[in-house]
Amino acid sequence: MGAATDKRMVQVFGRKKTAVAVALIKGDGKGMIKVNGVPLELVEPEGLRIKVFEPLLILGAERFAELDIRVRVNGGGRTSQIYAVRQALAKGIVAYYQKFVDEATKQELKEMLLSYDRTLLVADPRRCEPKKFGGRGARARFQKSYR
């Protein structure tokens, strides 16, 4: 484990509802990005694949060229997992640049991401409201009858 300590790597997470994605970003790589062992180009569902590519498209693929990124995601549904992965990728590249490159470049990346979509860096705090008694949902009540 002594050889791994000098490696440049950052671990960050992204969240959406109950989905949590943990990204491990390693420097001196080949530009490999995998989500649960699957390449980014093959992420399902296909309709939301463009959402996962947004951080790469905004910042430019050359910034990711020398980094290896592995993302583990679990919990939530498919859509929530996609949004958690994109947040983990965006937060990861910002954290890597802060730790190993320079503060000015990191600030530039952060501004680019925030100007496009705030949820790329800031988690959405909304959660499902719990069901209460006297009805079939959180707010809906059973119909009242007088006879």
C-alpha positions as CSV (number, residue, x, y, z in Angstrom):
1,M,0.0,0.0,0.0
2,G,3.1,2.2,0.3
3,A,3.2,2.8,-3.5
4,A,-0.4,3.9,-3.7
5,T,0.0,6.7,-1.2
6,D,2.0,8.9,-3.7
7,K,-0.7,8.5,-6.3
8,R,-2.8,11.6,-7.0
9,M,-6.4,10.7,-6.3
10,V,-9.6,12.3,-5.0
11,Q,-12.8,10.6,-3.8
12,V,-16.1,12.6,-4.0
13,F,-19.8,11.8,-4.0
14,G,-22.9,13.0,-5.8
15,R,-26.5,12.6,-4.5
16,K,-30.0,12.8,-5.9
17,K,-32.9,11.6,-3.8
18,T,-31.8,8.3,-2.4
19,A,-29.1,7.6,-5.1
20,V,-25.5,8.0,-4.0
21,A,-22.6,7.9,-6.5
22,V,-19.0,7.8,-5.2
23,A,-16.4,8.8,-7.8
24,L,-12.7,7.9,-7.5
25,I,-10.6,10.2,-9.6
26,K,-7.0,9.1,-10.3
27,G,-4.3,11.2,-12.0
28,D,-1.8,9.9,-14.6
29,G,-4.5,7.8,-16.3
30,K,-5.7,7.1,-19.8
31,G,-9.0,9.0,-19.8
32,M,-11.0,6.0,-18.7
33,I,-14.4,6.7,-17.2
34,K,-16.5,3.8,-15.9
35,V,-19.8,3.6,-14.0
36,N,-20.3,0.4,-12.0
37,G,-17.6,-1.2,-14.3
38,V,-19.4,-0.1,-17.5
39,P,-17.9,2.5,-19.9
40,L,-19.7,5.9,-19.9
41,E,-20.7,5.4,-23.5
42,L,-22.9,2.4,-22.5
43,V,-24.7,3.8,-19.5
44,E,-28.4,2.9,-19.4
45,P,-31.0,4.4,-19.9
46,E,-29.9,5.6,-23.3
47,G,-32.2,8.6,-23.3
48,L,-30.4,10.1,-20.2
49,R,-26.9,9.2,-21.5
50,I,-26.3,12.8,-22.6
51,K,-26.9,14.0,-19.0
52,V,-23.9,11.9,-17.9
53,F,-21.8,13.5,-20.6
54,E,-22.7,17.1,-19.7
55,P,-19.6,17.7,-17.4
56,L,-17.3,16.4,-20.2
57,L,-19.0,18.5,-22.8
58,I,-19.0,21.7,-20.7
59,L,-15.4,21.5,-19.5
60,G,-14.0,19.8,-22.6
61,A,-12.8,16.2,-22.9
62,E,-9.1,17.3,-22.8
63,R,-9.5,18.0,-19.1
64,F,-10.5,14.4,-18.5
65,A,-7.9,12.9,-20.9
66,E,-5.2,12.2,-18.2
67,L,-7.6,11.1,-15.5
68,D,-9.1,7.7,-14.7
69,I,-12.5,7.9,-13.1
70,R,-14.4,5.0,-11.5
71,V,-17.9,5.7,-10.2
72,R,-19.9,3.4,-7.9
73,V,-23.6,4.2,-7.7
74,N,-26.4,2.5,-5.8
75,G,-29.8,3.4,-4.3
76,G,-32.6,5.3,-6.0
77,G,-34.0,4.8,-9.5
78,R,-32.4,4.9,-12.9
79,T,-32.9,8.7,-13.4
80,S,-31.7,9.6,-9.9
81,Q,-28.6,7.4,-10.4
82,I,-27.8,9.3,-13.6
83,Y,-28.1,12.6,-11.9
84,A,-26.0,11.4,-9.0
85,V,-23.2,10.2,-11.4
86,R,-23.1,13.5,-13.3
87,Q,-22.8,15.4,-10.0
88,A,-20.0,13.1,-8.8
89,L,-18.1,13.6,-12.1
90,A,-18.5,17.4,-11.9
91,K,-17.6,17.6,-8.2
92,G,-14.7,15.2,-8.7
93,I,-13.0,17.2,-11.5
94,V,-13.3,20.4,-9.4
95,A,-11.9,18.7,-6.3
96,Y,-9.0,17.2,-8.3
97,Y,-8.1,20.6,-9.8
98,Q,-8.3,22.2,-6.4
99,K,-6.0,19.6,-4.8
100,F,-3.5,19.0,-7.5
101,V,-3.6,21.8,-10.1
102,D,-4.3,25.4,-9.1
103,E,-7.0,27.5,-7.4
104,A,-7.6,29.8,-10.4
105,T,-8.3,26.9,-12.8
106,K,-10.6,25.3,-10.3
107,Q,-12.5,28.6,-9.9
108,E,-12.9,28.8,-13.6
109,L,-14.2,25.3,-13.9
110,K,-16.6,25.9,-11.0
111,E,-18.0,29.0,-12.6
112,M,-18.5,27.2,-16.0
113,L,-20.4,24.4,-14.3
114,L,-22.6,26.6,-12.1
115,S,-23.5,28.9,-15.0
116,Y,-24.8,25.8,-16.9
117,D,-26.6,24.0,-14.1
118,R,-26.3,24.5,-10.4
119,T,-27.2,20.8,-9.6
120,L,-23.9,19.7,-11.2
121,L,-22.1,20.9,-8.0
122,V,-24.9,21.5,-5.4
123,A,-27.1,18.6,-4.2
124,D,-30.9,18.9,-4.5
125,P,-32.3,18.9,-0.9
126,R,-35.8,17.7,-1.9
127,R,-36.8,14.4,-0.5
128,C,-40.0,12.3,-0.6
129,E,-42.5,13.4,2.1
130,P,-43.6,10.6,4.4
131,K,-47.2,9.3,4.3
132,K,-49.5,10.2,7.1
133,F,-52.6,8.5,8.6
134,G,-56.1,9.3,7.4
135,G,-55.2,9.2,3.8
136,R,-53.5,7.3,1.0
137,G,-50.5,9.7,0.7
138,A,-48.6,12.5,2.2
139,R,-51.2,15.1,1.6
140,A,-54.3,13.4,0.1
141,R,-57.0,12.5,2.6
142,F,-59.7,9.9,2.4
143,Q,-63.1,11.2,1.2
144,K,-65.4,12.4,4.0
145,S,-68.9,11.0,4.2
146,Y,-71.7,12.3,6.4
147,R,-74.2,9.5,5.9
